[in-house]
Amino acid sequence: MKRIGWQSLVLIIILSAFGRPTPVVEAAPALPMPGTIIIQSNLEVVVASGVIAPARVSELGFVISALVRDIPVAEGESVQAGQTLMVLNTPDLEYAVIAAEEDYNARALAAELQRAERVKYVNPNTGKVRWYAIPREVYLKALAIADQSKAVWDSAAANLAQSTLSAPFDGAVVDVSVRPGETVQANQTVLVLADLNHLQITTTDLSERDIVRVKIGQSVNVYIEALDVTVTGKVIRISPISNIVGGDIVFPVTIELNEQPDGLLWGMTAEVEIQTK
C-alpha cells in the first residue's frame, strides 16, 4: 500500500468538511409588534402595549395656607371615604366659629321672646299689671336678624372645614409630601390617594390607523409579563384626543379587567390583544 503524503491528507480533510451538510437552526417565532393586526380563528385582533394604573387617583391639597397640625394616616394605609387625612392649625377660624355660634344663639333667643302676641308689664310703683300687644313685625324683624347670624355661623363653619382634608373615596394613601409643623400653600399637593383595588390598563401605542377598529365593550386578552399571567377584560373608554409618542399619533384606550390577579401593581406593563371582530 502506498503511503499517503501529508499534502493529500490535508486535502481530504478540507473536502470532507465542505461536504458535510450545514445544520439548520429554526428561528423562534416573532412576537406580534404593537399595533399589529393578526387573525386568530377568524377573529381580527389588534395588539398594543399598556400600563397598569388605578381607576381613580386624586392629588389632594388645601385651598388655604397654614401650618400642618396633624396627619392621622400614613403612606400605604387604606382609608374610607370621609376619613380625615390631614388637619391644618387654624385657631383664628376655630374662634370665628365659636363667636358666630354664640351670637346666633343670643339672637335666636331674642327672636323667640318677641314671638308672643303680648307681654306682661308690672308697674314697680303701684304693682298694677298691664298687658301690651306686640306687633308681629317686631318678631319677624328679630327672626330675620337671627337668620343673618345663622348665615354668618354657617360661613365660619365652612371656612373651618377647609382646614381638614378628608378622603373623597375608599382607597390607599400612596404619598404624603408634608409633615406636621410644615407650612402648606394653597393648591399645593400634599397627599395622593388611589384606588388600588380597581386597577386597569391604559394603552400607550395604539395608532390612529388601528383606533378606528376599536369599540367600547370589545373583549381583550391581557398578558402581564411581570406576573406571567393572562387575564381578560373589556374596552371601557377610548380617548377622544390623541397623544404624540415618538412622533406617532396614538389614542389611549382604557381596559377594565374582569378579575384582578394577585400581585398586580401600579406601573406594571402589559401586552393587550383587542378582539375587534
Buried (B, 14 or more C-beta within 10 A) or exposed (E): EEEEEEEEEEEEEEEEEEEEEEEEEEEEEEEBEBBBBEEEEEEEBBBBBBBBBBBBBBEBBBEBEBEBBEBEBEEEBEBEEEBBBBBBBBEEBBEBBEEBBEBBBEBBEEBEEBEEEEEEEEEEEEEEEEEEEBEEEEBEEBBEBBEEBBEBBEEBBEBBEBBBBBBEEBBBBBEBEBEEEEEBEEEEEBBBBBBBEBBBBBBBBBBEEBBEBBEEEBBBBBBBEEBEBEBEBBBBEBBEEBEEEEEBEBBBBBBBBEEBEEEBEBEBBBBBBBBBE
